[in-house]
Amino acid sequence: MEFVFNSEYQVREVQAAPYASSLIEGHRDFGYSLETALADIVDNSITAGASEIRITAITSSDTPHIAIVDNGSGMAESELVEAMRLGAKNPTHTRLRKDLGRFGLGMKSASFSQCRQLTVISRKDGDDTCAIWDLDHVALKNDWSLTIIGNPTKLTHYPLLTSNGTAIIWEKLDRLLGDASPPQGKSIEHANAELVKAERHLCQVFHRFLQGSKPRISLYLNKRKLRPLDPLCSDHPATQKDPEEIIPLSKGNVRIRCHTLPHHRKMDSEYWDELAGPEGHVKSQGLYIYREDRLIIAGGWLGLTRQTELTKLCRIAIDIPNTMDTDWKIDVKKASAQLPPQVRERLKRIIERFVGTSKRTYSARGKKLVDEDLHPLWNRVQANGQISFKPNLEHPVFSSYANQLPDNLKDGFYRCIRLVGSGLPIDTLHTELVGNPEAVVSAEAETEDLRDLVNSLAETLLQNGVSTDAISNIMQANPYLRDNWETVTDLLLEFLGKK
């Protein structure tokens, strides 16, 4: 809409350009962390066609710096100057599919969030060019003074370039290391801890680019090659994957696929912990939103449902093209998004159906525990809106032992069993299961105790007409026996052999 002024107005135009020193300092506070800042730089390298990206962090020297070097297409001087311009790209313009950028702010804002001096050296078709943003210099002159280096071969970091590509160097790392020079011990410890977090973040955010027999990129941090961390556990044989659902919209298709992670007993404990991350599986459940295969959102339900222990295995992959950035409100850091209304409504229905799969993975064990056909040691009792667990006094082991007692001792025996049930430490169990459920295990069974249980169950099953061939399958459905199956098998063969 164009403003129309009455001819009586005294109209004139004046320049109201922002103060360079104020605006460029403001670009330091978009909310980047070290991990999101590094990921933004890696985005640029991927867009430039790089197949190898090396991140080097030197935090304990007199000249600390972080360098991100790629073997992409590189930039000529005019391209570099444009790339160093704040807001170099219009977010509404059409982009190539491999373009992971958004506003044309990422490289600058991400870099400024961590350092006060940004140096970019680039080589294209054998020609070298270099540009430097120094925030102290901008503050001093209060203008957009971008420094161009005509002969970058004399720069300390020039040898980082080995072929066509670009080297981005962060110096004056005041946000990461403070202002002390050289960096002090606690600052270095903090920086190293942040680098550890950044490594995990990069492995997860770019896992689709890093995985496969021929990965699209190789990514290194301090000479260590990073391996993909797939939060969906897509390649595990026990992961349950629903068919992909597609929501066609005017600007492209939204692709949705639900994943149910395997129960922790079916996974290597180290891999299970790695998938959980520092906040655990309960916090890691939810939506995983990818924009052109780059992870934007990692977990959480965006208000669609609650995070619970029973749904912690639920993870939903949502793939969107970069043509939907405006609809999804992708931010500068590419670390947050909002669901468009039509997607939100469809996801609600998908989630309502899907979370049951994860719940069944855990509750299936509970159902088997109280199945009357399996002669459980514990009965689940529901009364007056409350649920309790009581020892099954009719279990063959209890009945067999009670029948061997004199009548005057039987009541005392059953009273002891009931007291054990009444003393079940519910509060403690709940605390342990919520805080660290994978660490809660059954006590190791004594062989003689298992022998009594196997013999009593087998005897009862035979008396009820169950064939000897079927006894093994029935017993294996009992969680307690299944967890000790190797010993149980020997004891069952021993029992049946006597028959």
Buried (B, 14 or more C-beta within 10 A) or exposed (E): EEEEEEEEEEEEEEEEEEEBBEEBBEBBEBEBBBBBBBBBBBBBBBBBBBBBBBBBBEBBEEEBBBBBBBBBBBBBBEBBBEBBBBEBBEBEEEBEEEBBBBBBBBBBBBBBBBBBBBBBBBBBEEEBBBBBBBBEBBBEEEEBEBBEBEEBEEBEBBEBBEEBBBBBBBBBBBBBBBEEEEBEEEBBEBBEEBBEBBBBBBBBBBBBBBBEEEBBBBBBBEEEEBEBBBBBBBEBEEBBEBEEBEBEBEBBEBBBBBBBBBBBEEBEEEBBBBBBBEEBBBBBBBBBBBBBBBBBBBBBBBEBBEBEBBBBBBBBBBBBBBBBBEBBEBBBBBBBBBBBEEBEEBBEEBBEEBBBBBBBBBEEEEEBBBEEEBBBBBBEEEEEEEEBBBBBBEBBBBEBBBEEEEEEEBEEBBEEBEEEBEEEEEEEEEEEEEEEBBEEEEEEBEEEEBBBBBBBBBBBBBEEEBEEEEBBEBBBEBBBBEEBBEBBBBBBEEBBEEE
